[in-house]
Amino acid sequence: MAFLKSDTPLDVLKHLVVIGLAVALLLFGFFFVYLPMTTNHGETIVVPKVTGMRQSDLEDYLDERNLRYFVDDSSYSPNIPAYTVLTQDPAPGQQVKEDRKIYISVSMKNPPVIKMPKLTEGSVKNAQMILASYDLVVGEIQKVPDLAQNSVLKQLVNGKQIEPGSPIAKGTRVDLVVGDGQGNQEFPVPNVINMPADEASTLLVGQGLQVGEIFYQPAEEGQVDGTIVKQRPVATPGATIRMGQLVDLWVAGNEPLKAVQ
């Protein structure tokens, strides 16, 4: 707006007031009329709860509420139907703008396949922790006679051994064969009388027994040095022993000299 030389100071002031009012009107219209109309300023929507719903029902359900959804994660659970909404963000009850995306995670139809971990040679407690961390299920724990008490001897799926590194689906049931320390079966006490000491020890260990104390005594008439002349427990008819138990031995002759270190 040009000012004429003939304009008085009062006229100039009037022009400035008009210009100021026009600018103020434009600013007011932009911030309080245009922006609210284009951004829905002040209009919010309460986020509904969608966890537990089927993914196929979300499209229409959220569209009616001027909201959308986006799947950003998925996981598998054998107890939850496939394509069920597990989590959501924002949480139910929060205030959001129209057309806001609700980020969800859903349950998978098929379990992911992983590599079977190694459970053998470790404790049964450690095996249970490993299975849980791999989302595998602890199945039957079968105790068998073995000196390795509570140690996992075999890992089975459907009755067959499965090697570490083999493909296995999450949620699969894994059975464990575990040593009971001594064994739960009894068998006749083996008779090692008159056997050389080294052969007697080999026989006992081979049957899952332990060689206990070894005593040496002078050989009597008819006894051969280095042979077993007495044992405990005695191998009498009907006497039984369990795996892992000790057998003490008496050897004819003097104790061998130990080599000097």
Beta strands, then each sheet from edge to edge (+ up, - down):
strand 1: 45-46
strand 2: 68-75
strand 3: 85-89
strand 4: 95-96
strand 5: 101-107
strand 6: 113-115
strand 7: 137-144
strand 8: 152-157
strand 9: 160-161
strand 10: 167-169
strand 11: 173-179
strand 12: 186-188
strand 13: 210-217
strand 14: 228-232
strand 15: 240-242
strand 16: 246-252
sheet 1: 1+ 4-
sheet 2: 2+ 5+ 3-
sheet 3: 6+ 10-
sheet 4: 7+ 11+ 8- 9+
sheet 5: 12+ 15-
sheet 6: 13+ 16+ 14-
end
